[in-house]
Amino acid sequence: MMASQLVLGVKLRDDARFDNFHGDRNQDVAVRLRAVCQRPEGVPVVVVCGDSDTGKSHLLQAACHQVEAMGEGAVCVSLAELEPFGPGALSGLESQRLVCLDDLERIAGDPAWEESIFHLYNRIQDQGSLLVVSAGDVPSALGLGLPDLMSRLGHGLLLQLGVYRDEDRQRILQARAEQRGLVMADDVAGFIMRRAPRRLGDLLALLDVLDENSLQAQRRLTIPFVKTVMGW
């Protein structure tokens, strides 16, 4: 897969923007990343790290939306999805104003991939573009084998996301419901929070189910309706 094909094949999620990155715990990270996207001078690379349920992918896509809104090119790719195509798939990405690489831990310990990312980093620097990567932990704890790559990442801007508290998850759930035109009262949200899985991704998937059923039944979200739909 050539880089041009890869770039054309990426579709950003419309709901992954800075304006709808809710939850107080990680707002400072979102603000810092947004500012860097607007004025990246002096920042060689940004590393966004945190657990799998903290919004890393959302922030990378939001960064791409931000840069595209400024009239410049941006691309966000998941290394987990790119692995089957080999390290050569990174060739040419430096032509974009912003390059975001998600799931960096997926290639940790693979010499060919690490070297390819190191060379991409250098090409991006030569072009005056910005590289943003996400990972499940800080660079020094990822098990990277290439010292030069670990050194470059270690000298970048590190933004660390914290695990969401229950009140953050509830606020995110209600905000996402509002974006869909659903009214979710506090008592309904609290009921869902007490019974739903704790992972934010699972919680938002549950909202998809409620949204679809609410639309079909032309019913508003009430505790009895949620009980019926979810079988609780």
C-alpha positions in Angstrom: 0.0 0.0 0.0 1.4 3.4 -1.0 1.2 6.3 1.3 -1.1 8.2 -1.1 -3.5 5.3 -1.1 -3.4 5.1 2.7 -4.1 8.8 3.1 -7.0 8.7 0.8 -8.4 5.7 2.6 -8.5 7.3 6.0 -11.8 8.8 7.1 -11.9 10.8 10.3 -14.7 10.3 12.7 -16.9 13.4 12.6 -17.6 13.1 16.4 -13.9 13.1 17.3 -13.2 16.7 17.9 -11.7 18.9 20.6 -15.0 20.5 21.2 -16.7 17.2 22.2 -13.8 15.8 24.2 -15.7 15.8 27.5 -14.6 15.0 31.0 -12.7 17.3 33.3 -9.9 14.9 34.1 -8.2 15.2 30.7 -9.2 18.6 29.5 -5.7 20.0 30.1 -4.2 17.5 27.7 -6.8 18.4 25.1 -6.0 22.1 25.5 -2.3 21.5 25.2 -2.6 19.4 22.1 -4.9 21.8 20.4 -2.5 24.6 21.1 0.5 22.7 19.7 -1.5 21.9 16.5 -2.1 25.6 16.0 1.5 26.6 16.8 3.9 23.6 16.7 7.1 25.7 16.6 9.8 24.1 18.9 7.9 20.9 19.4 9.5 18.0 17.5 7.0 15.3 18.5 4.0 14.9 20.8 3.5 11.7 22.7 0.0 11.1 24.0 0.0 8.2 26.4 -2.6 6.6 28.7 -4.7 3.5 29.2 -6.9 2.1 26.4 -10.0 3.8 27.6 -8.8 7.4 28.1 -9.5 8.9 24.6 -6.1 8.8 22.9 -7.6 8.0 19.4 -10.2 10.7 19.9 -7.5 13.3 20.5 -5.4 12.2 17.5 -8.4 12.5 15.2 -9.4 15.8 16.8 -5.9 17.1 16.1 -6.3 16.1 12.4 -9.7 17.9 12.2 -8.0 21.0 13.8 -5.2 21.1 11.2 -7.6 20.4 8.3 -9.8 23.3 9.5 -6.7 25.4 9.1 -6.5 24.4 5.4 -3.6 22.0 5.8 -3.2 18.3 5.3 -3.4 15.7 8.1 -3.5 12.0 8.4 -4.2 9.6 11.3 -3.3 6.0 11.0 -3.5 3.1 13.4 -0.4 1.0 13.5 -2.5 -2.0 14.5 -4.3 -1.7 11.2 -1.2 -0.9 9.2 1.0 -3.8 10.4 -0.1 -6.2 7.6 1.2 -3.8 5.0 4.7 -3.6 6.4 6.9 -0.6 7.4 7.0 0.7 3.9 3.5 1.9 4.2 4.8 4.9 6.2 6.6 6.2 3.1 5.4 9.6 1.9 3.3 10.5 5.0 5.7 13.4 5.7 4.0 15.3 2.9 1.1 16.0 5.4 1.2 19.0 7.8 0.3 16.6 10.6 1.0 12.9 10.9 -0.7 11.0 13.8 0.3 7.4 14.6 -2.0 5.5 16.9 -1.1 2.4 18.9 2.7 2.8 18.9 3.1 -0.1 21.4 2.0 -2.4 18.6 5.4 -2.2 16.8 7.6 -1.9 19.9 10.5 -4.4 19.6 10.1 -4.8 15.9 13.4 -3.5 14.4 12.1 -2.8 10.9 9.1 -0.9 12.1 11.0 1.1 14.7 13.6 2.1 12.1 10.9 3.1 9.7 9.2 5.3 12.3 12.6 6.8 13.2 13.2 7.7 9.5 9.7 9.1 9.2 10.3 11.3 12.3 13.4 12.7 10.6 11.6 13.4 7.3 8.8 15.1 9.2 11.3 17.3 10.9 13.0 18.2 7.6 9.6 19.2 6.2 8.7 21.3 9.3 5.6 19.2 9.9 4.4 17.7 13.2 4.3 14.1 14.4 1.9 13.0 17.1 1.9 9.4 18.4 -0.2 7.7 21.0 0.9 4.8 23.2 -0.3 2.9 26.2 2.6 4.0 28.3 5.5 6.5 28.4 8.2 5.8 25.7 10.8 4.5 28.1 8.3 1.8 29.2 7.2 0.6 25.8 10.1 -1.9 25.2 11.5 0.0 22.2 14.8 -1.5 21.0 16.1 1.4 18.8 17.9 3.9 21.1 17.6 6.7 18.6 13.9 6.4 18.4 13.4 6.2 22.1 15.6 9.3 22.5 13.6 11.3 20.0 10.3 10.4 21.6 11.8 11.1 25.0 12.6 14.6 24.0 9.2 15.4 22.7 6.2 16.8 24.5 4.6 14.1 26.7 0.9 14.4 27.4 -0.4 11.8 29.9 -4.1 10.9 30.1 -5.6 9.8 33.4 -8.2 7.1 33.9 -11.7 8.6 33.9 -13.7 8.8 37.2 -17.3 7.8 37.2 -18.5 11.4 37.2 -16.4 12.0 34.0 -17.9 9.0 32.3 -21.4 10.1 33.2 -20.8 13.6 31.9 -19.4 12.1 28.6 -22.4 9.8 28.3 -24.9 12.7 28.7 -23.0 15.0 26.4 -22.9 12.3 23.7 -26.6 11.7 24.1 -27.3 15.4 23.8 -25.3 15.5 20.5 -27.6 12.9 19.2 -30.7 14.9 20.2 -31.5 12.6 23.1 -32.5 14.0 26.5 -30.8 11.9 29.2 -31.8 13.1 32.7 -29.5 12.7 35.6 -31.6 9.9 37.2 -31.5 7.9 33.9 -27.8 8.5 33.5 -27.2 7.4 37.1 -29.2 4.3 36.5 -27.2 3.4 33.5 -23.9 4.1 35.2 -24.8 1.7 38.1 -25.5 -1.2 35.7 -23.4 -0.6 32.5 -19.8 -1.8 32.0 -17.2 0.6 33.3 -15.2 0.9 30.1 -16.1 4.2 28.3 -16.1 2.4 24.9 -18.7 -0.1 26.1 -20.7 2.7 27.7 -20.9 4.6 24.4 -21.7 1.4 22.5 -24.7 1.0 24.9 -25.7 4.6 23.9 -25.8 3.4 20.2 -28.3 0.7 21.2 -30.5 3.1 23.2 -30.4 5.7 20.4 -31.5 3.2 17.8 -34.3 1.8 19.9 -35.5 5.2 21.0 -35.8 6.3 17.4 -37.6 3.2 16.3 -40.1 3.3 19.3 -40.4 7.1 19.3 -39.8 6.9 23.0 -37.7 9.2 25.2 -35.1 7.8 27.5 -36.7 6.8 30.8 -35.6 4.3 33.4 -38.4 1.8 32.4 -37.5 2.2 28.7 -33.8 1.6 29.4 -34.7 -1.5 31.5 -36.8 -2.9 28.7 -34.2 -2.3 25.9 -31.2 -3.5 27.9 -33.0 -6.4 29.7 -32.0 -5.1 33.1 
